[in-house]
Amino acid sequence: MLTVATTPFFSRQERFARVESTNDIVRGWLAGGTPEVCLAVADEQSAGRGRIGRSWISPAGSGLLCSLGFRPGWLPADRTWQLAGIVALAMADAAEEAGGLRDRAIRLKWPNDLVIEDGGAADPRAGTLRKVAGVLGETDGLGTADPRVVVGIGINAGWAAADFPAELAPGMTSLHEASGGRPIDLAWLLDGFTARVEPRFAALRSGRFDIGDWVDRQVTTGRDVRLEAADGSVAATRALGVDARSGALVVADSAAPGGERLVLSGEVIHVRLAPTEASADGSAPAGV
């Protein structure tokens, strides 16, 4: 274990060579009384996980894997999704800088993916979404006097396409690949991320969430999607946007009042862009 000096923002901050899961590390800290905001970073995870039981695969040193812990007694329970939002937005900004990418090159694919869209009009792959990072939020005690939230994020940084697992390669990318082979400095990426999380967290504590950035980065808006539920049912619809209060996906529904309804993240397993997003979503890991 490598211990990193505590900063005024982080109550506890540690970096590990290898752990089972950074989310589990931070959850244990919070359960033991560690105040917010705490941060665990790992070079490798042996049991990283994502939504709905998926695993997170990332060779040692190929990505940035970290989890942040919060005690959001100051935030209404129905707004805790915004903690994952500020983490995702901070990482998107930091990753664009570390990879030398254009502004908004990294988009958000509801509910928990950071993606990059291939090429321009001259690129035969244009329009294909490739996952570069995933977010996993976990909660304990919401609605009690001791709410605790862990938000983990894993981003593929210096991973070369030649080394991508064959079963995941069609739907994934890394900052190294998206930048045309640029070396990615993980320390710089981490510094850029933490520097951006702090002001976003301070703003959220003051009642301000950057809803404009969160909405603008959503890649599903205005596109046809397939919503896949846990029971195997599939519903085709059009994504109209995202709800600023609940964080839900807003979809068209002629049977609903106003012709639209809200879909919460717990209601679906996959949100796939129609008609050909199979190569850009289901095969890539999601979470830490």
C-alpha positions as a Markdown table, in Angstrom:
| # | Residue | x | y | z |
|---|---|---|---|---|
| 1 | Met | 0.0 | 0.0 | 0.0 |
| 2 | Leu | 1.2 | 3.5 | -0.9 |
| 3 | Thr | 0.0 | 6.3 | 1.3 |
| 4 | Val | -0.5 | 9.7 | -0.3 |
| 5 | Ala | -0.4 | 12.9 | 1.7 |
| 6 | Thr | -3.8 | 14.1 | 2.8 |
| 7 | Thr | -5.0 | 17.3 | 1.2 |
| 8 | Pro | -7.4 | 19.8 | 2.8 |
| 9 | Phe | -10.2 | 18.5 | 0.5 |
| 10 | Phe | -9.7 | 14.8 | 1.1 |
| 11 | Ser | -10.1 | 13.5 | 4.6 |
| 12 | Arg | -8.3 | 10.4 | 3.6 |
| 13 | Gln | -6.5 | 9.5 | 0.4 |
| 14 | Glu | -4.6 | 6.3 | -0.3 |
| 15 | Arg | -3.2 | 4.6 | -3.4 |
| 16 | Phe | -2.8 | 0.9 | -3.6 |
| 17 | Ala | -0.9 | -1.3 | -6.0 |
| 18 | Arg | -3.6 | -4.0 | -6.1 |
| 19 | Val | -6.9 | -4.4 | -4.2 |
| 20 | Glu | -10.1 | -6.4 | -4.8 |
| 21 | Ser | -12.2 | -3.3 | -5.2 |
| 22 | Thr | -11.7 | 0.4 | -4.5 |
| 23 | Asn | -15.4 | 0.7 | -3.8 |
| 24 | Asp | -15.1 | -1.9 | -1.1 |
| 25 | Ile | -12.1 | 0.0 | 0.4 |
| 26 | Val | -14.0 | 3.2 | 0.6 |
| 27 | Arg | -17.2 | 1.6 | 1.8 |
| 28 | Gly | -15.2 | 0.2 | 4.7 |
| 29 | Trp | -13.7 | 3.6 | 5.5 |
| 30 | Leu | -17.1 | 5.2 | 5.6 |
| 31 | Ala | -18.5 | 2.4 | 7.8 |
| 32 | Gly | -15.6 | 3.0 | 10.2 |
| 33 | Gly | -16.4 | 6.7 | 10.5 |
| 34 | Thr | -14.1 | 8.3 | 8.0 |
| 35 | Pro | -15.6 | 11.7 | 7.0 |
| 36 | Glu | -16.1 | 12.9 | 3.5 |
| 37 | Val | -14.5 | 13.2 | 1.0 |
| 38 | Cys | -12.2 | 10.2 | 1.0 |
| 39 | Leu | -10.5 | 8.7 | -2.0 |
| 40 | Ala | -9.0 | 5.3 | -2.8 |
| 41 | Val | -6.9 | 4.8 | -6.0 |
| 42 | Ala | -5.6 | 1.5 | -7.3 |
| 43 | Asp | -3.3 | 0.4 | -10.1 |
| 44 | Glu | -5.1 | -2.9 | -10.4 |
| 45 | Gln | -8.3 | -4.6 | -9.1 |
| 46 | Ser | -8.7 | -8.3 | -8.7 |
| 47 | Ala | -12.5 | -8.1 | -8.2 |
| 48 | Gly | -13.6 | -4.9 | -9.7 |
| 49 | Arg | -17.3 | -4.7 | -10.5 |
| 50 | Gly | -19.9 | -2.7 | -12.4 |
| 51 | Arg | -23.7 | -2.5 | -12.7 |
| 52 | Ile | -25.8 | -5.6 | -12.5 |
| 53 | Gly | -22.9 | -7.9 | -11.5 |
| 54 | Arg | -20.5 | -7.2 | -14.4 |
| 55 | Ser | -16.8 | -7.3 | -13.8 |
| 56 | Trp | -14.3 | -4.6 | -14.6 |
| 57 | Ile | -11.3 | -5.8 | -16.5 |
| 58 | Ser | -8.2 | -3.6 | -16.6 |
| 59 | Pro | -4.5 | -4.7 | -16.7 |
| 60 | Ala | -2.2 | -3.2 | -14.1 |
| 61 | Gly | -1.2 | 0.3 | -15.0 |
| 62 | Ser | -3.5 | 0.6 | -18.0 |
| 63 | Gly | -6.1 | 2.7 | -16.4 |
| 64 | Leu | -7.1 | 4.9 | -13.6 |
| 65 | Leu | -9.3 | 3.2 | -11.0 |
| 66 | Cys | -10.6 | 5.1 | -8.1 |
| 67 | Ser | -13.5 | 5.5 | -5.7 |
| 68 | Leu | -14.7 | 8.5 | -3.7 |
| 69 | Gly | -16.7 | 8.4 | -0.5 |
| 70 | Phe | -19.4 | 10.9 | 0.6 |
| 71 | Arg | -21.6 | 11.4 | 3.6 |
| 72 | Pro | -24.4 | 13.4 | 1.9 |
| 73 | Gly | -26.6 | 14.2 | 4.9 |
| 74 | Trp | -26.7 | 17.7 | 3.3 |
| 75 | Leu | -28.2 | 16.4 | 0.0 |
| 76 | Pro | -31.8 | 15.2 | -0.4 |
| 77 | Ala | -31.8 | 11.4 | -1.0 |
| 78 | Asp | -33.4 | 11.8 | -4.4 |
| 79 | Arg | -30.5 | 14.0 | -5.5 |
| 80 | Thr | -27.6 | 11.7 | -4.5 |
| 81 | Trp | -27.3 | 10.7 | -8.2 |
| 82 | Gln | -25.7 | 14.1 | -8.7 |
| 83 | Leu | -22.6 | 12.9 | -6.8 |
| 84 | Ala | -22.0 | 10.4 | -9.6 |
| 85 | Gly | -22.7 | 13.2 | -12.0 |
| 86 | Ile | -20.0 | 15.5 | -10.7 |
| 87 | Val | -17.5 | 12.6 | -10.7 |
| 88 | Ala | -18.3 | 11.7 | -14.3 |
| 89 | Leu | -18.1 | 15.3 | -15.5 |
| 90 | Ala | -14.8 | 15.9 | -13.6 |
| 91 | Met | -13.3 | 12.8 | -15.2 |
| 92 | Ala | -14.5 | 13.8 | -18.7 |
| 93 | Asp | -12.8 | 17.2 | -18.5 |
| 94 | Ala | -9.6 | 15.7 | -17.0 |
| 95 | Ala | -9.5 | 12.9 | -19.6 |
| 96 | Glu | -10.0 | 15.3 | -22.5 |
| 97 | Glu | -7.0 | 17.3 | -21.3 |
| 98 | Ala | -4.8 | 14.3 | -20.6 |
| 99 | Gly | -5.6 | 12.9 | -24.0 |
| 100 | Gly | -5.3 | 16.2 | -25.9 |
| 101 | Leu | -8.9 | 15.7 | -27.1 |
| 102 | Arg | -11.3 | 18.4 | -28.2 |
| 103 | Asp | -13.9 | 19.8 | -25.8 |
| 104 | Arg | -16.9 | 17.4 | -25.4 |
| 105 | Ala | -15.1 | 14.6 | -27.2 |
| 106 | Ile | -16.1 | 12.5 | -24.2 |
| 107 | Arg | -19.9 | 12.1 | -23.9 |
| 108 | Leu | -22.1 | 10.6 | -21.3 |
| 109 | Lys | -24.2 | 7.6 | -22.2 |
| 110 | Trp | -27.0 | 7.3 | -19.7 |
| 111 | Pro | -26.9 | 6.0 | -17.0 |
| 112 | Asn | -23.2 | 5.3 | -16.3 |
| 113 | Asp | -20.9 | 5.2 | -19.3 |
| 114 | Leu | -18.4 | 7.7 | -20.6 |
| 115 | Val | -18.0 | 7.2 | -24.4 |
| 116 | Ile | -16.2 | 8.5 | -27.4 |
| 117 | Glu | -17.8 | 8.5 | -30.9 |
| 118 | Asp | -15.7 | 7.4 | -33.8 |
| 119 | Gly | -14.5 | 9.7 | -36.5 |
| 120 | Gly | -16.1 | 12.2 | -38.8 |
| 121 | Ala | -17.9 | 11.8 | -42.1 |
| 122 | Ala | -14.8 | 10.3 | -43.8 |
| 123 | Asp | -14.4 | 7.6 | -41.2 |
| 124 | Pro | -16.3 | 4.4 | -42.1 |
| 125 | Arg | -16.8 | 3.7 | -38.3 |
| 126 | Ala | -18.3 | 7.2 | -37.7 |
| 127 | Gly | -21.2 | 7.0 | -35.3 |
| 128 | Thr | -19.9 | 4.0 | -33.4 |
| 129 | Leu | -19.8 | 4.7 | -29.7 |
| 130 | Arg | -16.8 | 3.2 | -27.8 |
| 131 | Lys | -16.7 | 3.1 | -24.0 |
| 132 | Val | -13.7 | 4.7 | -22.3 |
| 133 | Ala | -15.0 | 4.7 | -18.7 |
| 134 | Gly | -17.7 | 3.5 | -16.4 |
| 135 | Val | -19.2 | 4.8 | -13.2 |
| 136 | Leu | -20.6 | 2.7 | -10.3 |
| 137 | Gly | -22.5 | 4.4 | -7.4 |
| 138 | Glu | -23.3 | 2.4 | -4.3 |
| 139 | Thr | -25.3 | 3.7 | -1.3 |
| 140 | Asp | -25.8 | 2.7 | 2.4 |
| 141 | Gly | -28.3 | 4.3 | 4.8 |
| 142 | Leu | -30.1 | 6.7 | 2.5 |
| 143 | Gly | -33.0 | 8.2 | 4.3 |
| 144 | Thr | -31.3 | 7.7 | 7.7 |
| 145 | Ala | -29.1 | 10.0 | 9.8 |
| 146 | Asp | -26.0 | 8.4 | 8.4 |
| 147 | Pro | -26.2 | 8.2 | 4.6 |
| 148 | Arg | -23.1 | 7.0 | 2.8 |
| 149 | Val | -22.4 | 7.1 | -0.9 |
| 150 | Val | -19.5 | 5.5 | -2.8 |
| 151 | Val | -18.8 | 6.5 | -6.4 |
| 152 | Gly | -16.3 | 4.5 | -8.3 |
| 153 | Ile | -14.9 | 5.3 | -11.7 |
| 154 | Gly | -12.6 | 3.4 | -14.0 |
| 155 | Ile | -11.2 | 4.8 | -17.1 |
| 156 | Asn | -9.1 | 3.1 | -19.8 |
| 157 | Ala | -6.0 | 5.3 | -20.2 |
| 158 | Gly | -2.8 | 3.8 | -21.7 |
| 159 | Trp | -4.4 | 0.6 | -22.9 |
| 160 | Ala | -3.3 | -0.2 | -26.5 |
| 161 | Ala | -6.0 | -1.6 | -28.8 |
| 162 | Ala | -3.8 | -4.5 | -29.7 |
| 163 | Asp | -4.1 | -5.6 | -26.1 |
| 164 | Phe | -7.9 | -5.2 | -25.7 |
| 165 | Pro | -9.7 | -8.5 | -24.9 |
| 166 | Ala | -11.1 | -9.9 | -28.1 |
| 167 | Glu | -14.6 | -10.1 | -26.6 |
| 168 | Leu | -14.6 | -6.5 | -25.6 |
| 169 | Ala | -12.6 | -4.8 | -28.3 |
| 170 | Pro | -15.6 | -3.9 | -30.6 |
| 171 | Gly | -17.1 | -1.7 | -28.0 |
| 172 | Met | -14.2 | -0.2 | -26.1 |
| 173 | Thr | -11.5 | 2.4 | -26.5 |
| 174 | Ser | -8.9 | 4.1 | -24.3 |
| 175 | Leu | -7.4 | 7.6 | -24.1 |
| 176 | His | -4.3 | 6.3 | -25.7 |
| 177 | Glu | -6.2 | 5.1 | -28.8 |
| 178 | Ala | -8.6 | 8.1 | -28.9 |
| 179 | Ser | -5.7 | 10.4 | -29.0 |
| 180 | Gly | -3.9 | 8.7 | -31.8 |
| 181 | Gly | -1.3 | 6.9 | -29.6 |
| 182 | Arg | -0.5 | 9.7 | -27.2 |
| 183 | Pro | 1.2 | 8.6 | -24.0 |
| 184 | Ile | -1.2 | 9.0 | -21.0 |
| 185 | Asp | 0.4 | 10.2 | -17.8 |
| 186 | Leu | -1.8 | 8.6 | -15.0 |
| 187 | Ala | -0.5 | 11.0 | -12.3 |
| 188 | Trp | -1.4 | 13.9 | -14.5 |
| 189 | Leu | -4.8 | 12.4 | -15.2 |
| 190 | Leu | -5.4 | 11.8 | -11.4 |
| 191 | Asp | -4.3 | 15.3 | -10.5 |
| 192 | Gly | -6.6 | 16.8 | -13.2 |
| 193 | Phe | -9.5 | 14.7 | -12.0 |
| 194 | Thr | -9.2 | 15.6 | -8.3 |
| 195 | Ala | -8.6 | 19.3 | -9.1 |
| 196 | Arg | -11.9 | 19.3 | -11.0 |
| 197 | Val | -13.9 | 17.2 | -8.5 |
| 198 | Glu | -13.3 | 19.7 | -5.6 |
| 199 | Pro | -15.0 | 22.8 | -7.1 |
| 200 | Arg | -17.9 | 20.7 | -8.4 |
| 201 | Phe | -18.4 | 19.2 | -5.0 |
| 202 | Ala | -18.2 | 22.6 | -3.3 |
| 203 | Ala | -20.8 | 23.9 | -5.8 |
| 204 | Leu | -23.1 | 20.9 | -5.1 |
| 205 | Arg | -22.8 | 21.5 | -1.4 |
| 206 | Ser | -24.0 | 25.0 | -2.1 |
| 207 | Gly | -27.0 | 23.8 | -4.0 |
| 208 | Arg | -25.5 | 24.1 | -7.5 |
| 209 | Phe | -25.2 | 21.2 | -10.0 |
| 210 | Asp | -23.8 | 21.8 | -13.4 |
| 211 | Ile | -27.0 | 20.6 | -15.1 |
| 212 | Gly | -26.1 | 22.3 | -18.4 |
| 213 | Asp | -22.8 | 20.3 | -18.8 |
| 214 | Trp | -24.5 | 17.1 | -17.7 |
| 215 | Val | -27.4 | 17.5 | -20.2 |
| 216 | Asp | -25.2 | 18.7 | -23.1 |
| 217 | Arg | -22.9 | 15.7 | -22.8 |
| 218 | Gln | -25.7 | 13.1 | -23.1 |
| 219 | Val | -25.3 | 11.2 | -26.2 |
| 220 | Thr | -28.7 | 9.4 | -26.1 |
| 221 | Thr | -30.7 | 12.6 | -26.5 |
| 222 | Gly | -32.7 | 12.7 | -29.7 |
| 223 | Arg | -31.8 | 9.1 | -30.6 |
| 224 | Asp | -33.8 | 5.9 | -30.9 |
| 225 | Val | -32.9 | 3.5 | -28.1 |
| 226 | Arg | -33.7 | 0.0 | -26.9 |
| 227 | Leu | -34.4 | -0.4 | -23.2 |
| 228 | Glu | -33.7 | -3.9 | -21.9 |
| 229 | Ala | -35.2 | -4.9 | -18.6 |
| 230 | Ala | -34.1 | -7.5 | -16.1 |
| 231 | Asp | -36.9 | -9.8 | -17.2 |
| 232 | Gly | -35.5 | -9.9 | -20.7 |
| 233 | Ser | -38.2 | -7.6 | -22.2 |
| 234 | Val | -37.1 | -5.0 | -24.7 |
| 235 | Ala | -38.8 | -1.7 | -25.4 |
| 236 | Ala | -37.9 | 0.5 | -28.4 |
| 237 | Thr | -38.5 | 4.2 | -28.0 |
| 238 | Arg | -36.9 | 7.6 | -28.5 |
| 239 | Ala | -34.8 | 9.3 | -25.9 |
| 240 | Leu | -35.9 | 12.8 | -25.5 |
| 241 | Gly | -33.4 | 13.9 | -22.9 |
| 242 | Val | -32.7 | 13.6 | -19.2 |
| 243 | Asp | -34.6 | 14.8 | -16.2 |
| 244 | Ala | -32.8 | 17.5 | -14.2 |
| 245 | Arg | -34.3 | 16.6 | -10.9 |
| 246 | Ser | -34.3 | 12.8 | -10.8 |
| 247 | Gly | -31.5 | 12.1 | -13.3 |
| 248 | Ala | -33.9 | 9.8 | -15.1 |
| 249 | Leu | -33.9 | 9.2 | -18.9 |
| 250 | Val | -36.8 | 10.9 | -20.5 |
| 251 | Val | -38.4 | 8.8 | -23.3 |
| 252 | Ala | -41.3 | 9.1 | -25.7 |
| 253 | Asp | -44.4 | 7.2 | -24.6 |
| 254 | Ser | -47.7 | 7.9 | -26.4 |
| 255 | Ala | -49.6 | 6.3 | -23.6 |
| 256 | Ala | -48.1 | 8.5 | -20.9 |
| 257 | Pro | -49.4 | 12.0 | -19.9 |
| 258 | Gly | -47.7 | 14.5 | -22.2 |
| 259 | Gly | -46.4 | 11.8 | -24.4 |
| 260 | Glu | -43.3 | 11.1 | -22.3 |
| 261 | Arg | -42.2 | 9.2 | -19.2 |
| 262 | Leu | -39.2 | 8.9 | -17.0 |
| 263 | Val | -37.0 | 5.8 | -16.8 |
| 264 | Leu | -34.9 | 5.4 | -13.7 |
| 265 | Ser | -31.5 | 3.6 | -13.9 |
| 266 | Gly | -32.7 | 0.7 | -11.7 |
| 267 | Glu | -35.4 | -0.2 | -14.2 |
| 268 | Val | -33.2 | -1.3 | -17.0 |
| 269 | Ile | -30.1 | -3.4 | -17.6 |
| 270 | His | -29.0 | -1.9 | -21.0 |
| 271 | Val | -29.8 | 1.2 | -22.9 |
| 272 | Arg | -28.7 | 0.6 | -26.5 |
| 273 | Leu | -28.7 | 3.1 | -29.3 |
| 274 | Ala | -30.7 | 1.7 | -32.2 |
| 275 | Pro | -30.2 | 0.1 | -34.6 |
| 276 | Thr | -26.6 | -1.0 | -34.4 |
| 277 | Glu | -25.2 | -0.2 | -31.0 |
| 278 | Ala | -24.6 | -3.7 | -30.0 |
| 279 | Ser | -20.9 | -3.3 | -30.8 |
| 280 | Ala | -20.7 | -0.2 | -28.6 |
| 281 | Asp | -22.4 | -1.1 | -25.4 |
| 282 | Gly | -23.0 | -4.5 | -24.1 |
| 283 | Ser | -19.6 | -5.9 | -24.5 |
| 284 | Ala | -17.7 | -3.2 | -22.7 |
| 285 | Pro | -17.3 | -3.4 | -18.9 |
| 286 | Ala | -19.1 | -0.8 | -16.7 |
| 287 | Gly | -18.0 | 0.1 | -13.2 |
| 288 | Val | -15.2 | -0.6 | -10.7 |
